Amino acid sequence: MEFINRLIGALFRVVLMLTGLVFVAGLILVAMMALALSMLWSLITGQKHPVTMVWSRFRQTQDAVWRASQRGRPTSGSSQDAGESASRRPAIDDVVDVEDISATRSKPPHDQVP
């Protein structure tokens, strides 16, 4: 009887694994067909592929963020530029992460019962 239970359990696992594999393979197939159709549509219409447009916007945003972060830094190696640039940037010591306000906070009044 125990052998039959183990056999049924093993068959059940195999059936579930095969079902999962078929599901994943179907999802991959649908995704590949959608990609192929969208590429074909972009060729027919002459427009850029949507993935290309999203990727180019991502690169433009990344470049803009990089340029904005580099504006305060000196481009040449002169010490005068480095001193001016360092004075414009806030020091790390100026940043307060957590501040304890328990000493300055007023305590709520306690109700006194006569």
Summary of the structure (lengths in Angstrom):
residues: 114
radius of gyration: 32.1
end to end distance: 77.2
largest distance: 87.7
contacts: 174
relative contact order: 0.04
helix: 68%
strand: 0%
